Amino acid sequence: VQLQASGGGLVQAGGSLRLSCAASARIFSLNTMGWYRRAPGKQRELVATITIRGSPNYADSVKGRFTISRDNAKNTVYLQMNSLKPEDTAVYYCNADRNNFWGQGTQVTVSS
């Protein structure tokens, strides 16, 4: 497994979760890392990405609520999700852009 994602779960609307995705040092050092999600009946969509130098990019739907970060010492990318909404319910996947590696997906469920 190239990317190992964790941290999903069930939370009430307005709550918070933090997702983590660990990679090998080589993959981490060469890739923009990202989080994507797929909600039931919908196509996979971008949530956020962060470049090797730490520049983030967010989907409009999560701006101001989610924060992506990367810890280069731990080869891990995080997605801090605050003020969660039921429409954030999805399977979240981490991605290493250059190698096109995908994590196994972690379920996030937000109840109303």
Secondary structure by P-SEA (a helix, b strand, c coil): ccccccbbbbbccccbbbbbbbbcaaaaaccccccccccccccccccccccccbbbbbcccccccbbbbbcccccbbbbbbcccccccccbbbbbbccccccccbbbbbbcc
